[in-house]
Amino acid sequence: MVKYTLTIANNSQPNLNPVSYSLELGYESENNPEQLFDREFREQLRSTLQQKTSCSINDYHLETIVTIWMEDICRGYRSTSLSFNLLPIEFDNIHRLQDPGDFSIPDLFPPDLSTICPQNGVFPPLIFN
């Protein structure tokens, strides 16, 4: 069994340490990693990485991670390091936010013109105090 490690760094939060995920693969899995990276494993990988990073990993990031890691495993690289700009998990469903807003017109109030004093001339300049 050989240990393969995936390390992910988040560029949008550089003060956080990179997160690692490891796999131990046998000879057959090393030569054919496509069998290992099925849909169920990908979702498990996504949830584990989201939990460790506290960031949202969308489908594009997940597909990039899996593709690069599979290529590195096929080439025999034991360690794969990737860096992404990941958003915090709180912003994961921001596009689903439904807020009808407050469309009522606020009460209008007349302006206070008592402090405006005209100077000289037909069209005097106005001085606002």
N, CA, C and O atoms as a Tinker XYZ file with bonds, in Angstrom:
   516  protein
     1  N      0.839000   -1.184000    0.000000    73     2
     2  CA     0.000000    0.000000    0.000000    64     1     3
     3  C      0.886000    1.250000    0.000000    63     2     4     5
     4  O      1.862000    1.349000    0.744000    81     3
     5  N      0.514000    2.184000   -0.850000    73     3     6
     6  CA     1.263000    3.431000   -0.974000    64     5     7
     7  C      0.348000    4.581000   -0.559000    63     6     8     9
     8  O     -0.831000    4.607000   -0.911000    81     7
     9  N      0.903000    5.524000    0.190000    73     7    10
    10  CA     0.129000    6.660000    0.689000    64     9    11
    11  C      0.265000    7.845000   -0.265000    63    10    12    13
    12  O      1.374000    8.279000   -0.579000    81    11
    13  N     -0.881000    8.362000   -0.723000    73    11    14
    14  CA    -0.941000    9.540000   -1.583000    64    13    15
    15  C     -1.606000   10.665000   -0.793000    63    14    16    17
    16  O     -2.621000   10.459000   -0.127000    81    15
    17  N     -1.019000   11.851000   -0.878000    73    15    18
    18  CA    -1.506000   12.980000   -0.089000    64    17    19
    19  C     -1.886000   14.142000   -0.996000    63    18    20    21
    20  O     -1.137000   14.526000   -1.895000    81    19
    21  N     -3.062000   14.687000   -0.739000    73    19    22
    22  CA    -3.553000   15.878000   -1.423000    64    21    23
    23  C     -3.501000   17.029000   -0.426000    63    22    24    25
    24  O     -4.017000   16.912000    0.686000    81    23
    25  N     -2.882000   18.138000   -0.817000    73    23    26
    26  CA    -2.788000   19.314000    0.043000    64    25    27
    27  C     -3.438000   20.484000   -0.677000    63    26    28    29
    28  O     -3.109000   20.789000   -1.823000    81    27
    29  N     -4.369000   21.136000    0.019000    73    27    30
    30  CA    -5.086000   22.265000   -0.575000    64    29    31
    31  C     -4.844000   23.513000    0.267000    63    30    32    33
    32  O     -5.038000   23.513000    1.482000    81    31
    33  N     -4.416000   24.577000   -0.410000    73    31    34
    34  CA    -4.225000   25.878000    0.238000    64    33    35
    35  C     -5.296000   26.829000   -0.282000    63    34    36    37
    36  O     -5.690000   26.764000   -1.447000    81    35
    37  N     -5.754000   27.700000    0.585000    73    35    38
    38  CA    -6.780000   28.669000    0.223000    64    37    39
    39  C     -6.131000   30.042000    0.074000    63    38    40    41
    40  O     -5.681000   30.627000    1.059000    81    39
    41  N     -6.082000   30.556000   -1.151000    73    39    42
    42  CA    -5.456000   31.858000   -1.408000    64    41    43
    43  C     -6.256000   33.020000   -0.835000    63    42    44    45
    44  O     -5.686000   34.063000   -0.517000    81    43
    45  N     -7.566000   32.856000   -0.701000    73    43    46
    46  CA    -8.376000   33.960000   -0.188000    64    45    47
    47  C     -8.255000   34.114000    1.326000    63    46    48    49
    48  O     -8.633000   35.149000    1.874000    81    47
    49  N     -7.726000   33.088000    2.010000    73    47    50
    50  CA    -7.472000   33.160000    3.452000    64    49    51
    51  C     -6.062000   32.645000    3.720000    63    50    52    53
    52  O     -5.897000   31.534000    4.223000    81    51
    53  N     -5.044000   33.439000    3.390000    73    51    54
    54  CA    -3.663000   32.950000    3.478000    64    53    55
    55  C     -3.178000   32.673000    4.895000    63    54    56    57
    56  O     -2.166000   31.994000    5.071000    81    55
    57  N     -3.876000   33.185000    5.912000    73    55    58
    58  CA    -3.429000   32.951000    7.282000    64    57    59
    59  C     -3.779000   31.547000    7.775000    63    58    60    61
    60  O     -3.300000   31.130000    8.830000    81    59
    61  N     -4.609000   30.811000    7.025000    73    59    62
    62  CA    -4.953000   29.443000    7.399000    64    61    63
    63  C     -3.916000   28.469000    6.853000    63    62    64    65
    64  O     -3.358000   28.676000    5.775000    81    63
    65  N     -3.671000   27.416000    7.604000    73    63    66
    66  CA    -2.733000   26.395000    7.156000    64    65    67
    67  C     -3.360000   25.557000    6.049000    63    66    68    69
    68  O     -4.578000   25.381000    6.021000    81    67
    69  N     -2.544000   25.040000    5.140000    73    67    70
    70  CA    -3.078000   24.147000    4.110000    64    69    71
    71  C     -3.680000   22.888000    4.740000    63    70    72    73
    72  O     -3.267000   22.452000    5.814000    81    71
    73  N     -4.655000   22.324000    4.051000    73    71    74
    74  CA    -5.372000   21.145000    4.526000    64    73    75
    75  C     -4.912000   19.935000    3.730000    63    74    76    77
    76  O     -4.738000   20.014000    2.514000    81    75
    77  N     -4.715000   18.809000    4.419000    73    75    78
    78  CA    -4.250000   17.586000    3.760000    64    77    79
    79  C     -5.311000   16.502000    3.822000    63    78    80    81
    80  O     -6.094000   16.421000    4.769000    81    79
    81  N     -5.316000   15.673000    2.788000    73    79    82
    82  CA    -6.194000   14.505000    2.721000    64    81    83
    83  C     -5.350000   13.372000    2.148000    63    82    84    85
    84  O     -4.687000   13.549000    1.126000    81    83
    85  N     -5.370000   12.212000    2.796000    73    83    86
    86  CA    -4.498000   11.107000    2.377000    64    85    87
    87  C     -5.299000    9.875000    1.999000    63    86    88    89
    88  O     -6.385000    9.622000    2.520000    81    87
    89  N     -4.728000    9.121000    1.079000    73    87    90
    90  CA    -5.280000    7.838000    0.636000    64    89    91
    91  C     -4.168000    6.806000    0.614000    63    90    92    93
    92  O     -3.022000    7.121000    0.293000    81    91
    93  N     -4.510000    5.582000    0.956000    73    91    94
    94  CA    -3.569000    4.475000    0.787000    64    93    95
    95  C     -4.113000    3.591000   -0.319000    63    94    96    97
    96  O     -5.207000    3.038000   -0.212000    81    95
    97  N     -3.336000    3.467000   -1.380000    73    95    98
    98  CA    -3.779000    2.728000   -2.552000    64    97    99
    99  C     -2.902000    1.512000   -2.794000    63    98   100   101
   100  O     -1.694000    1.530000   -2.556000    81    99
   101  N     -3.543000    0.458000   -3.273000    73    99   102
   102  CA    -2.814000   -0.733000   -3.676000    64   101   103
   103  C     -2.362000   -0.610000   -5.119000    63   102   104   105
   104  O     -2.581000    0.413000   -5.768000    81   103
   105  N     -1.728000   -1.667000   -5.613000    73   103   106
   106  CA    -1.160000   -1.643000   -6.966000    64   105   107
   107  C     -2.241000   -1.417000   -8.021000    63   106   108   109
   108  O     -2.042000   -0.627000   -8.944000    81   107
   109  N     -3.379000   -2.096000   -7.897000    73   107   110
   110  CA    -4.443000   -1.963000   -8.901000    64   109   111
   111  C     -5.038000   -0.556000   -8.900000    63   110   112   113
   112  O     -5.314000    0.005000   -9.961000    81   111
   113  N     -5.232000    0.004000   -7.723000    73   111   114
   114  CA    -5.798000    1.357000   -7.636000    64   113   115
   115  C     -4.818000    2.407000   -8.139000    63   114   116   117
   116  O     -5.230000    3.428000   -8.691000    81   115
   117  N     -3.525000    2.163000   -7.954000    73   115   118
   118  CA    -2.518000    3.114000   -8.446000    64   117   119
   119  C     -2.545000    3.206000   -9.961000    63   118   120   121
   120  O     -2.432000    4.293000  -10.527000    81   119
   121  N     -2.693000    2.072000  -10.609000    73   119   122
   122  CA    -2.666000    2.049000  -12.065000    64   121   123
   123  C     -4.007000    2.417000  -12.688000    63   122   124   125
   124  O     -4.069000    2.741000  -13.873000    81   123
   125  N     -5.066000    2.371000  -11.910000    73   123   126
   126  CA    -6.389000    2.673000  -12.440000    64   125   127
   127  C     -7.188000    3.484000  -11.412000    63   126   128   129
   128  O     -8.163000    2.975000  -10.860000    81   127
   129  N     -6.793000    4.733000  -11.145000    73   127   130
   130  CA    -7.473000    5.517000  -10.101000    64   129   131
   131  C     -8.894000    5.941000  -10.479000    63   130   132   133
   132  O     -9.653000    6.369000   -9.609000    81   131
   133  N     -9.269000    5.833000  -11.759000    73   131   134
   134  CA   -10.615000    6.225000  -12.175000    64   133   135
   135  C    -11.679000    5.396000  -11.458000    63   134   136   137
   136  O    -12.780000    5.880000  -11.199000    81   135
   137  N    -11.343000    4.141000  -11.140000    73   135   138
   138  CA   -12.296000    3.278000  -10.442000    64   137   139
   139  C    -12.557000    3.788000   -9.028000    63   138   140   141
   140  O    -13.673000    3.664000   -8.522000    81   139
   141  N    -11.555000    4.351000   -8.397000    73   139   142
   142  CA   -11.693000    4.831000   -7.027000    64   141   143
   143  C    -12.510000    6.121000   -6.951000    63   142   144   145
   144  O    -13.312000    6.297000   -6.034000    81   143
   145  N    -12.308000    7.013000   -7.904000    73   143   146
   146  CA   -12.930000    8.339000   -7.852000    64   145   147
   147  C    -14.326000    8.323000   -8.478000    63   146   148   149
   148  O    -14.590000    9.033000   -9.449000    81   147
   149  N    -15.207000    7.512000   -7.915000    73   147   150
   150  CA   -16.588000    7.495000   -8.385000    64   149   151
   151  C    -17.363000    8.645000   -7.733000    63   150   152   153
   152  O    -16.811000    9.404000   -6.936000    81   151
   153  N    -18.629000    8.761000   -8.075000    73   151   154
   154  CA   -19.446000    9.888000   -7.591000    64   153   155
   155  C    -19.541000    9.906000   -6.064000    63   154   156   157
   156  O    -19.465000   10.967000   -5.445000    81   155
   157  N    -19.706000    8.746000   -5.470000    73   155   158
   158  CA   -19.832000    8.665000   -4.015000    64   157   159
   159  C    -18.550000    9.132000   -3.323000    63   158   160   161
   160  O    -18.604000    9.864000   -2.335000    81   159
   161  N    -17.398000    8.704000   -3.847000    73   159   162
   162  CA   -16.124000    9.113000   -3.260000    64   161   163
   163  C    -15.903000   10.611000   -3.431000    63   162   164   165
   164  O    -15.384000   11.270000   -2.530000    81   163
   165  N    -16.291000   11.146000   -4.574000    73   163   166
   166  CA   -16.125000   12.583000   -4.825000    64   165   167
   167  C    -16.935000   13.416000   -3.826000    63   166   168   169
   168  O    -16.447000   14.422000   -3.310000    81   167
   169  N    -18.159000   12.994000   -3.561000    73   167   170
   170  CA   -18.984000   13.723000   -2.599000    64   169   171
   171  C    -18.419000   13.606000   -1.187000    63   170   172   173
   172  O    -18.467000   14.561000   -0.412000    81   171
   173  N    -17.887000   12.443000   -0.859000    73   171   174
   174  CA   -17.259000   12.250000    0.452000    64   173   175
   175  C    -16.008000   13.124000    0.562000    63   174   176   177
   176  O    -15.752000   13.712000    1.612000    81   175
   177  N    -15.231000   13.209000   -0.519000    73   175   178
   178  CA   -14.045000   14.062000   -0.555000    64   177   179
   179  C    -14.445000   15.531000   -0.400000    63   178   180   181
   180  O    -13.806000   16.274000    0.346000    81   179
   181  N    -15.496000   15.948000   -1.103000    73   179   182
   182  CA   -15.971000   17.329000   -1.009000    64   181   183
   183  C    -16.378000   17.666000    0.424000    63   182   184   185
   184  O    -15.972000   18.698000    0.958000    81   183
   185  N    -17.178000   16.800000    1.046000    73   183   186
   186  CA   -17.644000   17.104000    2.404000    64   185   187
   187  C    -16.488000   17.128000    3.400000    63   186   188   189
   188  O    -16.478000   17.953000    4.314000    81   187
   189  N    -15.511000   16.231000    3.234000    73   187   190
   190  CA   -14.353000   16.228000    4.132000    64   189   191
   191  C    -13.526000   17.498000    3.966000    63   190   192   193
   192  O    -13.129000   18.112000    4.955000    81   191
   193  N    -13.264000   17.894000    2.725000    73   191   194
   194  CA   -12.473000   19.104000    2.482000    64   193   195
   195  C    -13.216000   20.358000    2.930000    63   194   196   197
   196  O    -12.600000   21.287000    3.452000    81   195
   197  N    -14.528000   20.395000    2.732000    73   195   198
   198  CA   -15.304000   21.550000    3.195000    64   197   199
   199  C    -15.274000   21.639000    4.713000    63   198   200   201
   200  O    -15.204000   22.731000    5.276000    81   199
   201  N    -15.326000   20.496000    5.369000    73   199   202
   202  CA   -15.285000   20.489000    6.827000    64   201   203
   203  C    -13.918000   20.949000    7.334000    63   202   204   205
   204  O    -13.840000   21.704000    8.303000    81   203
   205  N    -12.846000   20.501000    6.687000    73   203   206
   206  CA   -11.499000   20.868000    7.135000    64   205   207
   207  C    -11.153000   22.319000    6.827000    63   206   208   209
   208  O    -10.490000   22.980000    7.626000    81   207
   209  N    -11.598000   22.821000    5.673000    73   207   210
   210  CA   -11.241000   24.181000    5.266000    64   209   211
   211  C    -12.257000   25.229000    5.701000    63   210   212   213
   212  O    -11.946000   26.420000    5.724000    81   211
   213  N    -13.461000   24.803000    6.043000    73   211   214
   214  CA   -14.577000   25.714000    6.341000    64   213   215
   215  C    -14.860000   26.617000    5.147000    63   214   216   217
   216  O    -15.294000   27.758000    5.304000    81   215
   217  N    -14.607000   26.090000    3.954000    73   215   218
   218  CA   -14.847000   26.829000    2.723000    64   217   219
   219  C    -15.713000   26.000000    1.785000    63   218   220   221
   220  O    -15.774000   24.774000    1.886000    81   219
   221  N    -16.371000   26.688000    0.884000    73   219   222
   222  CA   -17.236000   26.030000   -0.084000    64   221   223
   223  C    -16.402000   25.496000   -1.250000    63   222   224   225
   224  O    -15.589000   26.216000   -1.829000    81   223
   225  N    -16.619000   24.229000   -1.581000    73   223   226
   226  CA   -15.946000   23.625000   -2.733000    64   225   227
   227  C    -17.035000   23.297000   -3.743000    63   226   228   229
   228  O    -17.808000   22.357000   -3.558000    81   227
   229  N    -17.087000   24.081000   -4.814000    73   227   230
   230  CA   -18.130000   23.878000   -5.811000    64   229   231
   231  C    -17.738000   22.757000   -6.773000    63   230   232   233
   232  O    -16.672000   22.156000   -6.639000    81   231
   233  N    -18.607000   22.486000   -7.738000    73   231   234
   234  CA   -18.375000   21.379000   -8.668000    64   233   235
   235  C    -17.114000   21.585000   -9.503000    63   234   236   237
   236  O    -16.385000   20.632000   -9.779000    81   235
   237  N    -16.860000   22.828000   -9.905000    73   235   238
   238  CA   -15.659000   23.109000  -10.697000    64   237   239
   239  C    -14.390000   22.801000   -9.907000    63   238   240   241
   240  O    -13.473000   22.159000  -10.420000    81   239
   241  N    -14.342000   23.264000   -8.652000    73   239   242
   242  CA   -13.165000   22.992000   -7.822000    64   241   243
   243  C    -13.000000   21.496000   -7.593000    63   242   244   245
   244  O    -11.888000   20.973000   -7.666000    81   243
   245  N    -14.101000   20.808000   -7.316000    73   243   246
   246  CA   -14.029000   19.371000   -7.066000    64   245   247
   247  C    -13.524000   18.629000   -8.297000    63   246   248   249
   248  O    -12.680000   17.740000   -8.186000    81   247
   249  N    -14.031000   18.987000   -9.455000    73   247   250
   250  CA   -13.597000   18.319000  -10.690000    64   249   251
   251  C    -12.116000   18.597000  -10.961000    63   250   252   253
   252  O    -11.389000   17.704000  -11.396000    81   251
   253  N    -11.673000   19.814000  -10.710000    73   251   254
   254  CA   -10.257000   20.156000  -10.883000    64   253   255
   255  C     -9.384000   19.362000   -9.921000    63   254   256   257
   256  O     -8.342000   18.837000  -10.315000    81   255
   257  N     -9.803000   19.273000   -8.666000    73   255   258
   258  CA    -9.044000   18.522000   -7.664000    64   257   259
   259  C     -8.911000   17.065000   -8.074000    63   258   260   261
   260  O     -7.814000   16.506000   -8.063000    81   259
   261  N    -10.034000   16.453000   -8.438000    73   259   262
   262  CA   -10.030000   15.027000   -8.782000    64   261   263
   263  C     -9.208000   14.774000  -10.039000    63   262   264   265
   264  O     -8.428000   13.822000  -10.081000    81   263
   265  N     -9.367000   15.600000  -11.056000    73   263   266
   266  CA    -8.629000   15.405000  -12.315000    64   265   267
   267  C     -7.120000   15.499000  -12.096000    63   266   268   269
   268  O     -6.369000   14.636000  -12.551000    81   267
   269  N     -6.683000   16.536000  -11.406000    73   267   270
   270  CA    -5.240000   16.717000  -11.182000    64   269   271
   271  C     -4.688000   15.617000  -10.287000    63   270   272   273
   272  O     -3.591000   15.110000  -10.523000    81   271
   273  N     -5.450000   15.248000   -9.253000    73   271   274
   274  CA    -4.966000   14.204000   -8.341000    64   273   275
   275  C     -4.880000   12.858000   -9.053000    63   274   276   277
   276  O     -3.935000   12.101000   -8.828000    81   275
   277  N     -5.856000   12.550000   -9.910000    73   275   278
   278  CA    -5.795000   11.290000  -10.667000    64   277   279
   279  C     -4.588000   11.275000  -11.601000    63   278   280   281
   280  O     -3.899000   10.260000  -11.709000    81   279
   281  N     -4.330000   12.393000  -12.274000    73   279   282
   282  CA    -3.163000   12.469000  -13.157000    64   281   283
   283  C     -1.871000   12.261000  -12.378000    63   282   284   285
   284  O     -0.976000   11.548000  -12.832000    81   283
   285  N     -1.773000   12.881000  -11.208000    73   283   286
   286  CA    -0.566000   12.735000  -10.391000    64   285   287
   287  C     -0.399000   11.308000   -9.879000    63   286   288   289
   288  O      0.723000   10.805000   -9.812000    81   287
   289  N     -1.491000   10.657000   -9.519000    73   287   290
   290  CA    -1.410000    9.263000   -9.068000    64   289   291
   291  C     -0.937000    8.377000  -10.206000    63   290   292   293
   292  O     -0.094000    7.503000  -10.004000    81   291
   293  N     -1.474000    8.593000  -11.405000    73   291   294
   294  CA    -1.046000    7.798000  -12.572000    64   293   295
   295  C      0.435000    8.015000  -12.881000    63   294   296   297
   296  O      1.116000    7.086000  -13.315000    81   295
   297  N      0.933000    9.216000  -12.664000    73   295   298
   298  CA     2.343000    9.518000  -12.927000    64   297   299
   299  C      3.256000    9.064000  -11.794000    63   298   300   301
   300  O      4.479000    9.065000  -11.937000    81   299
   301  N      2.660000    8.676000  -10.669000    73   299   302
   302  CA     3.457000    8.178000   -9.554000    64   301   303
   303  C      3.830000    9.223000   -8.523000    63   302   304   305
   304  O      4.639000    8.948000   -7.637000    81   303
   305  N      3.256000   10.426000   -8.618000    73   303   306
   306  CA     3.547000   11.461000   -7.626000    64   305   307
   307  C      2.796000   11.141000   -6.340000    63   306   308   309
   308  O      1.588000   10.906000   -6.368000    81   307
   309  N      3.491000   11.131000   -5.234000    73   307   310
   310  CA     2.880000   10.778000   -3.949000    64   309   311
   311  C      2.217000   11.970000   -3.282000    63   310   312   313
   312  O      1.360000   11.800000   -2.415000    81   311
   313  N      2.601000   13.161000   -3.673000    73   311   314
   314  CA     2.061000   14.362000   -3.045000    64   313   315
   315  C      1.560000   15.320000   -4.127000    63   314   316   317
   316  O      2.251000   15.579000   -5.112000    81   315
   317  N      0.366000   15.833000   -3.929000    73   315   318
   318  CA    -0.225000   16.796000   -4.854000    64   317   319
   319  C     -0.624000   18.029000   -4.059000    63   318   320   321
   320  O     -1.345000   17.926000   -3.066000    81   319
   321  N     -0.159000   19.191000   -4.490000    73   319   322
   322  CA    -0.495000   20.450000   -3.814000    64   321   323
   323  C     -1.258000   21.346000   -4.774000    63   322   324   325
   324  O     -0.829000   21.572000   -5.906000    81   323
   325  N     -2.387000   21.849000   -4.312000    73   323   326
   326  CA    -3.221000   22.741000   -5.109000    64   325   327
   327  C     -3.574000   23.964000   -4.279000    63   326   328   329
   328  O     -3.622000   23.902000   -3.051000    81   327
   329  N     -3.820000   25.074000   -4.959000    73   327   330
   330  CA    -4.284000   26.268000   -4.256000    64   329   331
   331  C     -5.439000   26.879000   -5.048000    63   330   332   333
   332  O     -5.407000   26.961000   -6.276000    81   331
   333  N     -6.447000   27.299000   -4.308000    73   331   334
   334  CA    -7.655000   27.874000   -4.897000    64   333   335
   335  C     -8.041000   29.128000   -4.126000    63   334   336   337
   336  O     -7.564000   29.365000   -3.016000    81   335
   337  N     -8.909000   29.920000   -4.729000    73   335   338
   338  CA    -9.568000   31.025000   -4.030000    64   337   339
   339  C    -10.950000   30.522000   -3.636000    63   338   340   341
   340  O    -11.893000   30.587000   -4.425000    81   339
   341  N    -11.063000   30.026000   -2.423000    73   339   342
   342  CA   -12.309000   29.435000   -1.953000    64   341   343
   343  C    -13.064000   30.423000   -1.070000    63   342   344   345
   344  O    -12.474000   31.117000   -0.243000    81   343
   345  N    -14.369000   30.470000   -1.263000    73   343   346
   346  CA   -15.220000   31.325000   -0.444000    64   345   347
   347  C    -15.585000   30.611000    0.847000    63   346   348   349
   348  O    -15.650000   29.382000    0.875000    81   347
   349  N    -15.822000   31.356000    1.907000    73   347   350
   350  CA   -16.284000   30.721000    3.149000    64   349   351
   351  C    -17.592000   29.973000    2.929000    63   350   352   353
   352  O    -18.384000   30.325000    2.055000    81   351
   353  N    -17.803000   28.952000    3.721000    73   351   354
   354  CA   -18.972000   28.079000    3.557000    64   353   355
   355  C    -20.283000   28.848000    3.738000    63   354   356   357
   356  O    -21.319000   28.434000    3.217000    81   355
   357  N    -20.246000   29.966000    4.474000    73   355   358
   358  CA   -21.457000   30.758000    4.682000    64   357   359
   359  C    -21.988000   31.333000    3.369000    63   358   360   361
   360  O    -23.188000   31.580000    3.244000    81   359
   361  N    -21.109000   31.545000    2.396000    73   359   362
   362  CA   -21.509000   32.121000    1.116000    64   361   363
   363  C    -21.884000   31.068000    0.084000    63   362   364   365
   364  O    -22.100000   31.394000   -1.084000    81   363
   365  N    -21.962000   29.814000    0.500000    73   363   366
   366  CA   -22.231000   28.726000   -0.434000    64   365   367
   367  C    -23.592000   28.879000   -1.105000    63   366   368   369
   368  O    -23.714000   28.655000   -2.309000    81   367
   369  N    -24.598000   29.251000   -0.354000    73   367   370
   370  CA   -25.950000   29.344000   -0.901000    64   369   371
   371  C    -26.428000   30.783000   -1.021000    63   370   372   373
   372  O    -27.628000   31.047000   -0.947000    81   371
   373  N    -25.506000   31.706000   -1.205000    73   371   374
   374  CA   -25.873000   33.120000   -1.280000    64   373   375
   375  C    -26.736000   33.406000   -2.510000    63   374   376   377
   376  O    -27.569000   34.312000   -2.478000    81   375
   377  N    -26.550000   32.653000   -3.586000    73   375   378
   378  CA   -27.339000   32.877000   -4.789000    64   377   379
   379  C    -28.789000   32.421000   -4.611000    63   378   380   381
   380  O    -29.647000   32.779000   -5.418000    81   379
   381  N    -29.073000   31.643000   -3.577000    73   379   382
   382  CA   -30.436000   31.179000   -3.310000    64   381   383
   383  C    -31.177000   32.087000   -2.329000    63   382   384   385
   384  O    -32.318000   31.808000   -1.959000    81   383
   385  N    -30.542000   33.144000   -1.921000    73   383   386
   386  CA   -31.144000   34.059000   -0.964000    64   385   387
   387  C    -32.364000   34.724000   -1.586000    63   386   388   389
   388  O    -32.296000   35.255000   -2.695000    81   387
   389  N    -33.474000   34.690000   -0.869000    73   387   390
   390  CA   -34.700000   35.319000   -1.351000    64   389   391
   391  C    -35.121000   36.372000   -0.339000    63   390   392   393
   392  O    -35.552000   36.051000    0.768000    81   391
   393  N    -34.992000   37.615000   -0.730000    73   391   394
   394  CA   -35.385000   38.719000    0.122000    64   393   395
   395  C    -36.284000   39.631000   -0.696000    63   394   396   397
   396  O    -35.817000   40.264000   -1.642000    81   395
   397  N    -37.581000   39.713000   -0.348000    73   395   398
   398  CA   -38.476000   40.545000   -1.150000    64   397   399
   399  C    -38.179000   42.029000   -1.012000    63   398   400   401
   400  O    -38.560000   42.815000   -1.879000    81   399
   401  N    -37.508000   42.426000    0.057000    73   399   402
   402  CA   -37.166000   43.832000    0.235000    64   401   403
   403  C    -38.344000   44.640000    0.756000    63   402   404   405
   404  O    -39.454000   44.121000    0.875000    81   403
   405  N    -38.111000   45.877000    1.059000    73   403   406
   406  CA   -39.147000   46.788000    1.543000    64   405   407
   407  C    -39.360000   47.843000    0.471000    63   406   408   409
   408  O    -38.557000   48.761000    0.308000    81   407
   409  N    -40.471000   47.690000   -0.266000    73   407   410
   410  CA   -40.731000   48.582000   -1.385000    64   409   411
   411  C    -41.651000   49.747000   -1.018000    63   410   412   413
   412  O    -42.109000   50.466000   -1.906000    81   411
   413  N    -41.928000   49.946000    0.265000    73   411   414
   414  CA   -42.795000   51.055000    0.659000    64   413   415
   415  C    -42.033000   52.378000    0.541000    63   414   416   417
   416  O    -40.841000   52.462000    0.835000    81   415
   417  N    -42.751000   53.390000    0.107000    73   415   418
   418  CA   -42.147000   54.715000   -0.057000    64   417   419
   419  C    -42.087000   55.380000    1.313000    63   418   420   421
   420  O    -43.096000   55.409000    2.018000    81   419
   421  N    -40.945000   55.908000    1.707000    73   419   422
   422  CA   -40.850000   56.538000    3.028000    64   421   423
   423  C    -41.663000   57.831000    3.080000    63   422   424   425
   424  O    -41.937000   58.452000    2.054000    81   423
   425  N    -42.038000   58.217000    4.289000    73   423   426
   426  CA   -42.780000   59.466000    4.478000    64   425   427
   427  C    -41.912000   60.643000    4.041000    63   426   428   429
   428  O    -40.731000   60.727000    4.378000    81   427
   429  N    -42.532000   61.551000    3.279000    73   427   430
   430  CA   -41.823000   62.741000    2.810000    64   429   431
   431  C    -42.029000   63.870000    3.810000    63   430   432   433
   432  O    -43.106000   63.990000    4.394000    81   431
   433  N    -41.027000   64.684000    4.010000    73   431   434
   434  CA   -41.142000   65.839000    4.904000    64   433   435
   435  C    -40.664000   67.070000    4.143000    63   434   436   437
   436  O    -39.717000   67.001000    3.359000    81   435
   437  N    -41.336000   68.203000    4.386000    73   435   438
   438  CA   -40.968000   69.420000    3.643000    64   437   439
   439  C    -39.610000   69.945000    4.108000    63   438   440   441
   440  O    -39.252000   69.798000    5.276000    81   439
   441  N    -38.861000   70.552000    3.199000    73   439   442
   442  CA   -37.557000   71.100000    3.589000    64   441   443
   443  C    -37.728000   72.348000    4.458000    63   442   444   445
   444  O    -38.718000   73.069000    4.331000    81   443
   445  N    -36.778000   72.592000    5.322000    73   443   446
   446  CA   -36.788000   73.779000    6.188000    64   445   447
   447  C    -36.051000   74.900000    5.461000    63   446   448   449
   448  O    -34.822000   74.908000    5.394000    81   447
   449  N    -36.818000   75.847000    4.917000    73   447   450
   450  CA   -36.240000   76.950000    4.140000    64   449   451
   451  C    -36.030000   78.208000    4.982000    63   450   452   453
   452  O    -35.620000   79.238000    4.447000    81   451
   453  N    -36.300000   78.149000    6.275000    73   451   454
   454  CA   -36.187000   79.343000    7.116000    64   453   455
   455  C    -34.742000   79.795000    7.302000    63   454   456   457
   456  O    -34.513000   80.958000    7.635000    81   455
   457  N    -33.783000   78.938000    7.104000    73   455   458
   458  CA   -32.380000   79.309000    7.306000    64   457   459
   459  C    -31.719000   79.816000    6.038000    63   458   460   461
   460  O    -30.526000   80.118000    6.045000    81   459
   461  N    -32.470000   79.916000    4.949000    73   459   462
   462  CA   -31.903000   80.395000    3.690000    64   461   463
   463  C    -32.096000   81.908000    3.621000    63   462   464   465
   464  O    -33.221000   82.402000    3.701000    81   463
   465  N    -31.007000   82.628000    3.474000    73   463   466
   466  CA   -31.053000   84.093000    3.439000    64   465   467
   467  C    -30.561000   84.585000    2.086000    63   466   468   469
   468  O    -29.427000   84.293000    1.704000    81   467
   469  N    -31.399000   85.337000    1.344000    73   467   470
   470  CA   -30.917000   85.872000    0.066000    64   469   471
   471  C    -29.955000   87.033000    0.295000    63   470   472   473
   472  O    -30.099000   87.770000    1.271000    81   471
   473  N    -28.992000   87.201000   -0.577000    73   471   474
   474  CA   -28.075000   88.332000   -0.528000    64   473   475
   475  C    -28.594000   89.375000   -1.517000    63   474   476   477
   476  O    -29.809000   89.415000   -1.714000    81   475
   477  N    -27.831000   90.172000   -2.121000    73   475   478
   478  CA   -28.285000   91.240000   -2.995000    64   477   479
   479  C    -28.449000   90.750000   -4.432000    63   478   480   481
   480  O    -27.857000   89.747000   -4.831000    81   479
   481  N    -29.290000   91.500000   -5.230000    73   479   482
   482  CA   -29.488000   91.190000   -6.626000    64   481   483
   483  C    -30.855000   90.589000   -6.890000    63   482   484   485
   484  O    -31.582000   90.216000   -5.970000    81   483
   485  N    -31.194000   90.503000   -8.203000    73   483   486
   486  CA   -32.489000   89.963000   -8.590000    64   485   487
   487  C    -32.549000   88.465000   -8.307000    63   486   488   489
   488  O    -33.520000   87.963000   -7.740000    81   487
   489  N    -31.495000   87.764000   -8.712000    73   487   490
   490  CA   -31.386000   86.340000   -8.415000    64   489   491
   491  C    -30.216000   86.153000   -7.459000    63   490   492   493
   492  O    -29.108000   85.811000   -7.871000    81   491
   493  N    -30.474000   86.378000   -6.202000    73   491   494
   494  CA   -29.363000   86.363000   -5.241000    64   493   495
   495  C    -28.817000   84.949000   -5.019000    63   494   496   497
   496  O    -29.544000   83.961000   -5.122000    81   495
   497  N    -27.516000   84.880000   -4.713000    73   495   498
   498  CA   -26.978000   83.578000   -4.326000    64   497   499
   499  C    -27.546000   83.175000   -2.974000    63   498   500   501
   500  O    -27.728000   84.015000   -2.093000    81   499
   501  N    -27.817000   81.930000   -2.820000    73   499   502
   502  CA   -28.392000   81.441000   -1.576000    64   501   503
   503  C    -27.284000   80.969000   -0.652000    63   502   504   505
   504  O    -26.330000   80.323000   -1.085000    81   503
   505  N    -27.419000   81.296000    0.617000    73   503   506
   506  CA   -26.443000   80.855000    1.617000    64   505   507
   507  C    -27.155000   79.874000    2.537000    63   506   508   509
   508  O    -28.134000   80.222000    3.196000    81   507
   509  N    -26.663000   78.669000    2.574000    73   507   510
   510  CA   -27.240000   77.651000    3.442000    64   509   511
   511  C    -26.430000   77.598000    4.722000    63   510   512   513
   512  O    -25.227000   77.338000    4.686000    81   511
   513  N    -27.075000   77.840000    5.849000    73   511   514
   514  CA   -26.376000   77.818000    7.140000    64   513   515
   515  C    -26.329000   76.433000    7.698000    63   514   516
   516  O    -25.779000   76.221000    8.779000    81   515
